[in-house]
Amino acid sequence: MMYVSSLKLTNFRNFDQAEFAFDRAKTAIWADNARGKSNVLEGLYFLALAKSGRGARDRDVLKWGADYFVIEAHIEREDHSFSIRIAYDPRVGKKQAFLAEIPLSRLSDLIGAFNAVLFSPEDVDLVLREPVQRRRILDILVSQSSSSYLADLEGYQRVLAQRNRLLKDRSSALLSHPEQVEPWNEQLAELGGRIVSRRIEALHEIQPLLTEYYRSIAPTSEKMQASYRSPISMETRDRGQDILFEALTTRLPQEVKLRYTLTGPHRDNLIFTLDGKAVHQFASKGQLKTVLLSWKLAEATFLERQTGWRPVLLMDDVFSELDPKRAQAVLNMIPNFGQVVVTSARDPDLDFEAHGFRMLGL
């Protein structure tokens, strides 16, 4: 088991300086609105990705008027304990991560040392309705379980930016001299083929979990599924590099006209459906929230199976807008996971102490 025993925030969001201690199993952060409950979870999630799980820029999480922020935590694991510290100073435009007090040469080197899964109500519409955000949650899932995937993803983004720059700056010359873009096609096809293959494999592994958790939270006849839309399929993923290279070559005239790359994992789509209908088009707010919650629970189980360690499950305001039956179903499922930290406004209908939570007031 892996868990956070303590967290210290300095100049982060609304906190000048604050320290928190967490139960190794279940902690409920219990406070009125606008007291910073969500900010504590955001600080915890920073430990996993070295950036905000809410999509905020580093400058946006810096307390107003402060010169820097620091996030520090102590992590307990069965085999050893270690510290994580993340410091940001906009005056030098630099963010630095430290693992066991050792500075890391790259922020990405932190990913995988500590895994966390964050459910945020802000993500319900943003994540499920926007293709780029749906791809992002899939990338975060696989990156936390595979350092090689993260390296491929970073490499792909660099090559994609270079190829798009070439399409913009030398578009008129590329049609008569397509060989100029071929080196970029080869790199994108190689990296993109591996990325898509790993995404498809991860989704294949997580699908049964999605179905199970959705049914547990919302005991209806609806069937939840997630599918990956790409020129590459489960059956053809071994030939993914060739498929992407051919598509990049044949679509060059269209790309020259539009001046950006049309094929690759950055254009693929992750679609969630209920009884075959896309949730981003037809689902109600309650259905969307249950779909995203099911994904997050499945994500936690997937990461445990891949890494051998249960990730910390961060659940922000998860019980709002859930009917009592669904809220009770979630509470009953929590003991099946590792450390869980939830936030809630002061709701008399939720008895966290009766479910074994340590109460943390703000």
C-alpha positions as CSV (number, residue, x, y, z in Angstrom):
1,M,0.0,0.0,0.0
2,M,1.1,3.6,-0.7
3,Y,-0.3,6.6,1.1
4,V,0.3,10.3,1.9
5,S,0.9,10.8,5.6
6,S,1.3,14.6,5.6
7,L,1.1,17.5,3.2
8,K,2.4,21.1,3.5
9,L,1.3,23.9,1.2
10,T,3.1,27.2,1.0
11,N,1.6,30.1,-1.0
12,F,-0.6,27.6,-2.8
13,R,-4.1,28.8,-3.9
14,N,-5.7,30.3,-0.8
15,F,-3.1,29.0,1.7
16,D,-0.3,31.1,3.0
17,Q,1.1,28.0,4.9
18,A,-0.9,25.0,5.9
19,E,-0.1,21.5,7.1
20,F,-2.4,18.4,6.9
21,A,-2.2,14.9,8.3
22,F,-4.1,12.1,6.6
23,D,-5.4,8.7,7.7
24,R,-3.8,5.9,5.9
25,A,-7.2,4.6,4.8
26,K,-10.0,7.2,4.7
27,T,-10.0,11.0,5.3
28,A,-12.9,13.3,4.8
29,I,-12.2,17.1,4.4
30,W,-15.3,18.6,5.8
31,A,-15.9,22.4,5.5
32,D,-18.1,25.1,4.1
33,N,-17.7,26.1,0.5
34,A,-14.8,28.5,-0.5
35,R,-12.6,27.3,2.3
36,G,-10.1,25.5,0.1
37,K,-11.2,21.8,0.2
38,S,-10.6,21.4,-3.5
39,N,-7.2,23.1,-3.3
40,V,-6.0,20.5,-0.8
41,L,-6.8,17.7,-3.3
42,E,-5.2,19.7,-6.1
43,G,-2.0,20.0,-4.0
44,L,-2.1,16.2,-3.5
45,Y,-2.5,15.5,-7.2
46,F,0.4,17.8,-8.0
47,L,2.6,15.1,-6.3
48,A,1.7,12.6,-9.1
49,L,1.9,14.7,-12.2
50,A,3.9,17.8,-11.1
51,K,1.1,20.0,-12.4
52,S,-2.5,20.9,-11.6
53,G,-5.1,18.2,-12.2
54,R,-7.6,21.0,-12.9
55,G,-5.7,22.2,-15.9
56,A,-4.5,25.4,-14.2
57,R,-1.2,27.1,-15.1
58,D,1.4,27.3,-12.4
59,R,0.9,31.0,-12.1
60,D,-2.8,30.5,-11.5
61,V,-2.2,28.3,-8.4
62,L,0.3,30.7,-6.9
63,K,-1.3,32.6,-4.0
64,W,-2.0,36.2,-5.0
65,G,1.0,38.5,-4.2
66,A,3.4,35.6,-3.4
67,D,6.7,35.1,-5.1
68,Y,6.8,31.3,-5.1
69,F,4.9,28.2,-4.0
70,V,6.0,24.9,-2.5
71,I,4.2,21.6,-2.1
72,E,5.8,19.1,0.2
73,A,4.6,15.7,1.3
74,H,5.7,12.5,3.0
75,I,4.8,9.3,1.3
76,E,4.6,5.9,3.1
77,R,5.1,2.7,1.2
78,E,5.4,-0.9,2.5
79,D,9.0,-1.1,1.4
80,H,10.1,2.4,2.2
81,S,9.1,6.0,2.8
82,F,10.1,9.1,0.9
83,S,9.4,12.8,0.4
84,I,8.2,14.7,-2.6
85,R,8.7,18.5,-3.0
86,I,7.6,20.7,-5.8
87,A,8.7,24.3,-5.9
88,Y,7.8,27.0,-8.4
89,D,9.3,30.5,-8.7
90,P,7.8,32.6,-11.6
91,R,10.7,35.1,-11.2
92,V,13.0,32.6,-12.8
93,G,10.2,30.8,-14.7
94,K,11.2,27.5,-13.3
95,K,9.4,24.6,-11.5
96,Q,11.6,22.0,-9.8
97,A,10.7,18.6,-8.4
98,F,12.6,16.8,-5.6
99,L,12.2,13.1,-4.9
100,A,13.7,12.0,-1.5
101,E,15.4,15.4,-1.4
102,I,17.2,14.7,-4.7
103,P,16.5,17.2,-7.5
104,L,15.1,15.7,-10.7
105,S,16.5,16.8,-14.0
106,R,13.1,16.6,-15.6
107,L,9.6,17.0,-14.1
108,S,8.5,13.9,-16.0
109,D,10.9,11.8,-13.9
110,L,8.5,12.3,-11.0
111,I,5.7,10.5,-12.7
112,G,5.2,7.0,-11.5
113,A,6.9,7.6,-8.1
114,F,3.5,8.3,-6.6
115,N,0.2,7.6,-8.3
116,A,-3.1,9.3,-7.7
117,V,-6.5,9.4,-9.3
118,L,-8.5,12.6,-9.0
119,F,-12.3,12.9,-9.5
120,S,-13.4,16.6,-9.8
121,P,-16.9,17.8,-10.5
122,E,-15.3,20.5,-12.8
123,D,-14.3,17.6,-15.1
124,V,-17.7,16.2,-15.7
125,D,-18.6,18.5,-18.5
126,L,-15.0,19.4,-19.5
127,V,-13.6,15.9,-19.8
128,L,-16.6,14.0,-21.2
129,R,-17.7,16.6,-23.7
130,E,-14.3,17.6,-25.2
131,P,-12.3,15.1,-27.3
132,V,-8.9,16.6,-26.3
133,Q,-9.8,16.1,-22.6
134,R,-11.0,12.5,-23.2
135,R,-7.7,11.8,-24.8
136,R,-5.9,13.5,-21.9
137,I,-7.5,11.2,-19.2
138,L,-6.4,8.2,-21.2
139,D,-2.9,9.5,-21.5
140,I,-2.7,10.3,-17.8
141,L,-3.8,6.8,-17.0
142,V,-1.2,5.1,-19.2
143,S,1.6,7.5,-18.3
144,Q,1.3,6.7,-14.6
145,S,1.8,3.1,-15.4
146,S,4.5,3.3,-18.1
147,S,7.5,5.6,-18.2
148,S,8.2,4.5,-21.8
149,Y,4.7,5.6,-22.9
150,L,5.3,9.0,-21.4
151,A,8.6,9.3,-23.2
152,D,6.9,8.4,-26.5
153,L,4.1,10.9,-25.8
154,E,6.6,13.7,-25.2
155,G,8.6,12.8,-28.2
156,Y,5.5,12.7,-30.4
157,Q,4.4,16.1,-29.3
158,R,7.8,17.5,-30.2
159,V,7.9,16.0,-33.6
160,L,4.2,17.0,-34.3
161,A,5.1,20.6,-33.5
162,Q,8.0,20.5,-35.9
163,R,6.0,18.9,-38.7
164,N,3.2,21.5,-38.2
165,R,5.7,24.3,-38.4
166,L,7.0,22.8,-41.6
167,L,3.5,22.7,-43.0
168,K,3.0,26.3,-42.2
169,D,6.4,27.7,-43.2
170,R,7.1,25.7,-46.4
171,S,3.6,24.5,-47.5
172,S,4.1,25.7,-51.1
173,A,7.3,23.6,-51.5
174,L,6.1,20.4,-49.9
175,L,3.7,19.3,-52.7
176,S,6.5,19.4,-55.3
177,H,9.1,18.1,-52.8
178,P,7.2,15.7,-50.5
179,E,10.5,14.0,-49.5
180,Q,11.2,17.0,-47.3
181,V,8.4,15.9,-44.9
182,E,9.2,12.2,-45.0
183,P,11.6,12.2,-42.0
184,W,8.9,13.7,-39.8
185,N,6.3,11.2,-41.2
186,E,8.6,8.3,-40.2
187,Q,9.1,9.6,-36.6
188,L,5.4,10.4,-36.1
189,A,4.4,7.0,-37.5
190,E,6.9,5.1,-35.2
191,L,6.0,7.0,-32.0
192,G,2.3,7.3,-32.9
193,G,2.0,3.6,-33.6
194,R,3.3,2.7,-30.2
195,I,1.1,5.3,-28.5
196,V,-2.1,4.1,-30.1
197,S,-1.3,0.5,-29.5
198,R,-0.8,1.1,-25.8
199,R,-4.0,3.2,-25.6
200,I,-6.0,0.4,-27.2
201,E,-4.5,-2.2,-24.9
202,A,-5.2,-0.1,-21.8
203,L,-8.8,0.5,-22.9
204,H,-9.3,-3.2,-23.5
205,E,-8.1,-4.0,-20.0
206,I,-10.2,-1.2,-18.3
207,Q,-13.5,-1.9,-20.2
208,P,-14.7,-4.7,-17.9
209,L,-14.0,-2.6,-14.9
210,L,-16.0,0.3,-16.4
211,T,-19.0,-1.9,-16.9
212,E,-18.7,-3.3,-13.4
213,Y,-18.4,0.0,-11.6
214,Y,-21.1,1.7,-13.5
215,R,-23.5,-1.1,-12.8
216,S,-22.5,-1.0,-9.1
217,I,-23.1,2.8,-8.8
218,A,-26.2,2.9,-11.0
219,P,-28.0,-0.4,-10.9
220,T,-29.9,0.0,-14.1
221,S,-30.0,-2.0,-17.4
222,E,-27.8,0.6,-19.1
223,K,-24.5,-0.7,-20.4
224,M,-21.5,1.6,-20.3
225,Q,-18.8,1.1,-22.8
226,A,-15.7,3.0,-24.0
227,S,-14.4,2.7,-27.5
228,Y,-11.3,4.1,-29.2
229,R,-11.8,5.7,-32.7
230,S,-8.6,5.6,-34.8
231,P,-7.3,4.3,-38.2
232,I,-5.7,1.7,-36.1
233,S,-7.8,-1.0,-34.4
234,M,-7.2,-3.8,-31.9
235,E,-6.7,-6.2,-34.7
236,T,-4.3,-4.0,-36.7
237,R,-2.3,-2.4,-33.9
238,D,0.8,-4.5,-34.8
239,R,0.8,-2.7,-38.2
240,G,0.1,0.7,-36.6
241,Q,3.3,2.3,-37.8
242,D,2.7,1.4,-41.4
243,I,-0.9,2.5,-41.3
244,L,0.0,5.9,-39.9
245,F,2.9,6.4,-42.3
246,E,0.6,5.7,-45.3
247,A,-2.1,8.0,-44.0
248,L,0.5,10.8,-43.4
249,T,1.8,10.4,-46.9
250,T,-1.6,10.2,-48.7
251,R,-3.2,13.1,-46.8
252,L,-0.3,15.5,-47.4
253,P,-2.1,17.6,-50.0
254,Q,-5.0,18.2,-47.6
255,E,-2.6,19.0,-44.8
256,V,-0.7,21.5,-46.9
257,K,-3.9,23.3,-47.6
258,L,-5.0,23.3,-43.9
259,R,-1.4,23.7,-42.6
260,Y,-1.6,21.1,-39.8
261,T,-1.3,17.4,-39.3
262,L,-4.6,15.5,-39.7
263,T,-3.6,11.9,-38.7
264,G,-2.2,10.5,-35.5
265,P,-3.0,9.9,-31.9
266,H,-3.6,13.6,-31.4
267,R,-6.7,13.3,-33.7
268,D,-8.1,10.0,-32.3
269,N,-11.1,9.9,-30.1
270,L,-12.3,8.2,-27.0
271,I,-16.0,7.7,-26.9
272,F,-18.1,6.8,-23.9
273,T,-21.5,5.3,-24.6
274,L,-24.6,4.2,-22.7
275,D,-26.6,1.6,-24.6
276,G,-24.7,2.6,-27.7
277,K,-25.5,6.3,-27.4
278,A,-22.6,8.8,-27.0
279,V,-22.7,10.2,-23.5
280,H,-21.3,13.6,-24.5
281,Q,-24.3,14.1,-26.8
282,F,-27.2,12.5,-25.0
283,A,-26.4,11.8,-21.3
284,S,-27.9,13.7,-18.4
285,K,-25.7,15.5,-15.8
286,G,-26.3,12.6,-13.4
287,Q,-25.3,10.0,-16.0
288,L,-22.2,12.0,-17.0
289,K,-21.1,12.2,-13.4
290,T,-21.6,8.4,-12.9
291,V,-19.7,7.7,-16.1
292,L,-16.7,9.8,-15.0
293,L,-16.8,8.3,-11.5
294,S,-16.8,4.8,-13.0
295,W,-13.8,5.7,-15.1
296,K,-11.9,7.0,-12.1
297,L,-12.6,3.9,-10.0
298,A,-11.6,1.7,-13.0
299,E,-8.5,3.9,-13.4
300,A,-7.5,3.2,-9.8
301,T,-7.9,-0.5,-10.2
302,F,-6.0,-0.5,-13.5
303,L,-3.0,1.3,-11.9
304,E,-2.9,-1.1,-9.0
305,R,-2.8,-4.0,-11.4
306,Q,-0.1,-2.4,-13.5
307,T,2.2,-1.1,-10.8
308,G,1.5,-3.3,-7.8
309,W,0.6,-0.3,-5.7
310,R,-2.8,1.1,-4.9
311,P,-3.0,4.8,-6.0
312,V,-4.4,7.4,-3.7
313,L,-8.0,8.1,-4.7
314,L,-8.9,11.8,-4.4
315,M,-12.7,12.5,-4.7
316,D,-13.7,16.1,-4.7
317,D,-17.4,16.8,-3.9
318,V,-18.2,13.4,-5.3
319,F,-21.5,13.1,-3.4
320,S,-23.2,16.2,-4.6
321,E,-26.0,15.6,-7.2
322,L,-25.9,11.8,-6.4
323,D,-29.1,10.4,-5.1
324,P,-28.9,8.6,-1.7
325,K,-28.7,5.2,-3.3
326,R,-25.8,6.1,-5.5
327,A,-24.0,8.0,-2.7
328,Q,-24.4,4.9,-0.5
329,A,-23.1,2.6,-3.2
330,V,-19.9,4.8,-3.5
331,L,-19.4,4.8,0.2
332,N,-19.7,1.0,0.3
333,M,-17.1,0.6,-2.5
334,I,-14.5,2.9,-1.0
335,P,-13.0,0.2,1.3
336,N,-12.0,-1.8,-1.8
337,F,-9.4,0.9,-2.7
338,G,-6.3,2.2,-1.0
339,Q,-6.0,5.6,0.7
340,V,-9.1,7.7,-0.1
341,V,-9.4,11.4,0.5
342,V,-12.9,12.9,-0.1
343,T,-14.2,16.5,0.3
344,S,-17.7,17.5,1.2
345,A,-19.7,20.5,2.3
346,R,-21.3,20.1,5.7
347,D,-24.1,17.7,4.6
348,P,-26.1,16.2,7.6
349,D,-27.2,13.3,5.4
350,L,-23.6,12.0,5.0
351,D,-22.2,10.3,8.2
352,F,-18.5,9.9,7.3
353,E,-17.5,9.0,10.8
354,A,-19.9,6.0,10.7
355,H,-18.0,4.8,7.7
356,G,-14.6,5.0,9.4
357,F,-13.4,8.3,8.0
358,R,-11.0,10.6,9.8
359,M,-12.5,14.0,9.8
360,L,-10.4,17.0,8.7
361,G,-11.9,20.4,9.1
362,L,-10.8,23.6,7.4
